[in-house]
Amino acid sequence: MKIYLIAGEPSGDILASRLIKAIRKKCPEAEFFGIGGETMRAEGFRSLFNIKDLSVMGIMEVIPRLPTILRRRKEVLRDIEKIQPDVIVTVDSWGFINSILKKLKKRNCQIPKIHYVAPQVWAWKKSRAKKAAQIMGYLMTLLPYEPPFFEKYGLDCTFVGHPVIENTADLPTDISLLRQQMEIPENARVLCVLPGSRHSEVSKLAPVFVESIKRIKAKIPDLFLLIPSVETMKDEINEHFNNIGIPYQLIVGQQARYEAFCASEFAIAASGTVSLELAACRTPHLIAYTFNRLTNKIAEFLVVTKYANLINILADRFIIPEFVLRNCQADLIASEALSFLQNKEKCETQIAQSAEQLAKLKPTDKLPSEKAAEVVLSVVGRK
């Protein structure tokens, strides 16, 4: 059995790595091809190219990278034609994958296609659900309310559950010991900082986060930073943080990332899946995000949801503070972070309310990766 995986960014890389593990348990002879990142490589996966070429968000941010992205798309299509896999599983990265699926449809490709992680049509334009449904063969969703958006257009969907449930299953319990092991100064106030996993994110968010942290440091002198990163971005992140006069550790690796979350009192994070991970690690936090000025204006026009954060969307109220687009400002972020760092009860309230929403992301019977593996093997079996 030949399975072609396309995961074009770090969040998809983690999802796909767990899917590989789950499929191998059920089908040891399965072979995997395609595109993936460092977590998939740890499973023995060989990527066609480095996914750093695809990790970009924002309309204006994509334009300079367009020639590279188009070249990579051609390489993927040629590789699929050469390998002739039994199934194509695309994971997250809807911008790039949307273009791949359109090309495959135009070529009348008969290989079964499964997309893992629903494109967020509910956040942008709900009418896009119909177009997306026309190019996907099957959809596996992370959120329980997503299938109805696509099923009405005849697309088979399965809610498999969110991977944060199993990603954070084995968390450390002795936080004092953990901080000792991480060589964090004994009396330090620990702040986790996550400025993103793409160049386009880090270049916009890191300067805002640095300025926010300086303001926090003025009120909390014994501040210590933990900065989880992916291998491809650690040098760029170091450039932003190594001259700000605040001690920090740069953390690389999935398990070390969760340990950093658990060791932190509060986190300032780029908007995305990381918010669910922080909530699962019981780390109070806020989220922030911005693009360039033109993309911000376009996003403000297109976005139809009240909230950017998934926990807030699930709750239909603000639990996680959001500082997005024009509100991504250092003074606002610093003020909110300080209100948590100086109020333990406020932190505990967010942790408890977030846990209620996370419970909605659990499938009824199996781990998300096991459920997803069953769907993939079922689709291949039908073929």
N, C-alpha and C positions, 0 to 999 in steps of 0.2 A: 504494500500500500504506500503510495506516494502522496504526501500532504504538502501543499505549497502554502507557506505562511507569509503574510506581509504585515509587519509591525513597524510603522515609520517613526515612532517617538517613544520615549522612555516608559510612559504609562502602558502603552500597548506591548512593549517589550516584556514587562513584568507579567502581564496577563497571558501572553503567548507562552512564556516559559513555564507557567503553571499548567497550561493546556498541554504542552509537550509531555510533561511528567505524567499527567492524568491519562493521556492517550497511550503512552508506553506501558502503563500498568495493565491496560486492557488489551493492548495490541503491540507486543514487544517488537514485532517485525516492521513496524511503521517507519518509513523514511521521511525526513523533513528537509524541505528546500525553501529558498526565498530570502526574505530580508528581516533582520532582527538586530537587537542591540546586545549589550554586555551581559544581561541576565539570561538571555537565550543562549549566548555563547557558552555560558557556564554549564549549560545542559548539553554541550557538544554540537550546537547548531552552527553552521557555517553560513554567514551572511554574504549575499551577492555584493553588497557594498556597505559603507558606513552610513547609518541612519542619520548622522549629523547633517547630511545633505538635505534631509527632508524636514528636520525639526524647526519649523518656522511658522509663526502665526501672525495674522493681520494682513489686510489687503495690500497696503503700501509696502509692508515688510517682505511680502512674497516676491514682488516685482523684480528686485535685483537678483534673486535666486532662480528666477523662472527658467533661464537656459539650462541650468544644472538639473532642475526638477524634471523638465521635459526630456532631457537626455537619460535620466535615471528611469523615467517611465518607459522609454523605448527598450532599455536593457531588461526591465522586468517582463515586458510583453514578449520579448525574444526568448527569455529564459523559460517562461511558461510554455511557449510553443515547442521548445526543445525538450523539456522534461515530460510534458503531457501528464500532469499529476491526476490523481483520482478525485481530488477536491482542492479548491482554493479557499483558504480561510483568511479573510482580511480583518485586521484588528485595529480599531480606533482610527486615527489619522484621516478623517473623512475627506479632507480637501484633496489629498494625493490619491486616496483609494477611490474616491468618486470618479476621478478621471480614468483610472485603470479599469474600473467596472464598465464605464461608458464605452471605452475602446473594445473591451472584450465582447460586449453586446453587439457593437457595430460589426465585429468580425464573426458574429454568430457562434461564439465559443460555447460548446455544449458541456464543458466541464462544470459540475455542480459548484456553486459559489455560496459561501456562508460569511456573513459579516458579523463581527463580534464587537459590541458596543454601538448602540443606536446613535446615528447622527442627531444632534440636538435640534431637531426641527421645531420642537415645542418652545425653544428659546428664541429662535430666529423667525422663520416663516413656516407656519404649519402647512402651507400649500406645498412645501418641498417634500413632504412625506410621500406624496404620490409619485413624484419623480424618482425619489430614492428607492421606493418599493419596486419600481419598474426595472431596475438594474441589479437588484439583489435577489438571490434565489431563496435565501433563508436568513433570518435575523435572530441573534442571541442578545438579549438585553440585560443590562445590569440593574435596571430600576423597574419596579412593579407596574408603574403607570404608563410605561412606554409602548407595550404591544398594541393597545387600542389605536394609537396614531397610525400604525402601519397595517394592521389586520384588515381594516375596512377597505384597503386597496388590494386585498387578496394575497398579501405576503405572509407566509408562515413565520410565526415568531414564538420564541420561548424565553420566558424570564428565568435566567439561570442563577441570579443572585450576584451580589457585588463581591469582588475578590478581596476587598478590605477585611472581610470576615475571616478568611483563612490566612491572609498575609500577616495579620497581627495576632495570630492564635497563640504564639509562644513568647509572651512579653516578660521582661524581667520584673520581679516583684519587690526586691530589696533595692530601693532607689539610692539609699546612702552608699551601699556597696558598689552599685553601678557607677556613681559619681567618682568614687575612689579609683575604680578600675579605669575610668576615662581620664584620670589625673586632672579633675576639675578642682580648683582651689576650694578649700573647705567652706569658707564663708561667702562664696560667690553667689550672686543672683544670676541664674542661667536663663538666657534668652535664645531660642532657636530661630534662625533666620533662613528662609527658603526663597531666594529670588528667582527661581525657575530652573528649567532643565534645557532650555533652548537659548541660543544666542540672542534672538529677538526679544525674549523675555528679560534675560539678565541685563542686557544693555539698557533697557528702559527702567526696570525695577530696582536694580542694585543701587544706582545713585540716590533714588528716593529712600530706599531702606537705610542706606548709610547715613543720610541726613536725619532720618527718624531716630536711629540708634544713638547718634550724637546727642540729640535732645533728651533721650531717655537716660543716657550716661550722666548728664548734668544733674539729674534728680537721684540717680542710683549709681554712685561712684564705683561700687564693687561688681559691676556688670561683667559677665563672661558670655561669649557667643559660641554656639554650636551651629555650624553651617553644613548641613547635608548637601551633597552634590552628586552628579553623575561624573564618571571618568572624563567624558568629553568636554566638560565645562569647568573643571576644577582650576585650571590655569587662569581662565578669564575671571572667575570669581575671586581668586587670590589677588588679582590686579586691583579689584575694587576695594578689598577689605584690609590689605596688608599694611596700609599706612594711616589707619584711622585712630591709632593709639588705644585700641581696645583689644584685650586678649581674646583669641578665638581658636577653635579647632575646626578644620575642614574634614568632613566625614564622607567617606565613599563606601558603598556597599549597602545592600538592602537591610540586612539584620542590624548593622551598625546605625543605619538611618533610624530604625525604630527605637533603638536604645537611646539615641540622641533625643528623640521625641519624649521618651519616658523620663529622661534626666532633666528636662527643661521645665521651667515654671510657666512659660508662655511662649507663643510662637507668632512670628509675622511671616506670612506665607503668600506666595503667588496663588491666585485663584486656580482651583482645579481639584483633582482627585486627592491631592495631599491633605485637603481639609478633612476628608473622611478618615484618612490614616491618622491624622492628629487626634481626631475625636475618638477613634478606636483605642488610641494610646492614652486617652484621658488627659490630653494636653490642651488647655484653653488656648485660643488663638483668634486672630483676625485674618482676613484675606484682602489682598489688594491686586489690582491689575490695571494696566494702561497700555495703549498703543501710541503711535504718533498722533498729532493733532487731527489730521484729516481722517484717519481710521477711527479715532474716537467719535468724531461727528457721525460717520457712517454707522458705527455700531449703535450709537444712541438712537438713530433713526430706525434701525432694523430690529433691535431687541424688543421682544414682546412680553417678557416675563418681569415680574416685580423684583426678583432676586437673582443674583449670580451664583450663589452658593447652594449646593445640593441639599444640605441639611435644612437651610431656610426654605427651599422649595418644598421639601417633604413636609415641613411643619407649617408652611404658609404663614410664617412670621419670622422676624429677625431673631436668631439665636447666635449666629456668628456675625460679628461686625464686618461690613463690606466697605472697601474704599476702592471703587473701580472708576475707570475712565477719568473724568475731570475731578473726581474726589480723591484720586490717588495722590495725596499731598502729605509731605513729611510732618507738618504740624498736626494734622488730623490723626495720622497714624500713631505718632508718638503720644499724643494726649490719650487716645483710647488704650494703647498698650499700658501706659502708666496707671490708668484706672483699674486695670486687672491686676497688675503687679503690686498695687497698693491695697487690694481688696480681695482677700482669700475667699470670702463668701461669694463674690461675683464669679470667681473662677469655678467654684463648686457648682453653682447654679448652671453655668454653661455646660459643664461636664455631664450633669444629670439630664438636662434637656436634650443634649446631643445623643446620649445613649438611647433615649426613647425613639429617636428617629432612625438610628442605625439598626435597630431591631427590625425595621420594615424592609431591610435589604437582604434578609436571610431567606433562602429558598426553603421549602418545607422539609425536604428529606436528605439532600446530599450537599457536599461542598460545592461551591460555584464551579470550580475547575472540573470536578467529576461530572456535574450536570452538563457542562459545555462539551466535554469529551464524548459523552453519550450521544449528544446531538450530532456531532461531527461524524461519529462512526455510524449512526443511524442513516444519515444522508448518504454516506458512501455505500452503505448496505443496500439502499434503495436503488442506487446506480447499478 
